Amino acid sequence: MKVLCFGSLNIDHTYQVERFLKPGETASAASYALHAGGKGLNQAIALARAGAEVHMAGCVGADGEMLLEFMRASGVHTDFVETVSAPTGHAIIQVDDSGQNCILICHGANAAVTQAQVDQTLARFSAGDVLLLQNEISGIGYIARKAKSLGMELWVNPSPVTEELLRGGAVDLADWLVVNELELAALTGIEDIPRSVQRFMERYPQKKLVLTLGGQGSLFAGNGAVLRQSAVPVTAVDTTGAGDTYLGYFLAVYLRTHSPETALEMAAKAAAIAVTRSGAAEAIPKMEELS
């Protein structure tokens, strides 16, 4: 079984600030760092470090070679990443003294995914393989429909939730949805978490849900059952990419064990380690660090 992550690849510009800037305000950053990022890249790195065979698909510009080198060094196959004329996507990230983040994204090459690239890529996969999607590239609906026509298992991280995403069909076609509490509320129209989970299970009885709740832990809902996992208590330095770390580890461990309980536990441990480090992809731990 192969995992294809068709998603975003970004160059992250990260600024350490005392607090997030207000409109019209100018302030000095305590530090600056350049990191590999993008939800697609982060999740692919997490999958690889958790032991999965993962292939990355997407687009970078001529300035994106650093991202390809980083992924290869982490064990991610990059044959399906195309270099296009647009600049590589990038993100401007503020990280405050409590470790929380504020992110501005410029899509760049992530918006250059074409149907021809999708067709050529998915031709190398078959029924039983897994496709992982987020919502930071063009063509999400087409990718989802094409993958399902091939019999692939579809995991969707609907981040961000947009009207275009909902109209495109990826959410309806997904076998698994991995969301945070804001994304779940956007899908169900209910902010109260227990009621929102119940509404999800009623609306999508055939789907499985993984819900991340930050310091409140996480849960799995599917097959009529709800399983809860407490967060591992740590002092956060930078929460950028924590959800991506969690998702990659949950998926990799679940595919290996078919146990949502084990996947919840290992994903929680991995995310806890990641938030104690700076950066997104660089902060993702290797499996041996979880013991």
Disulfide bonds with the S-S distance in Angstrom:
none
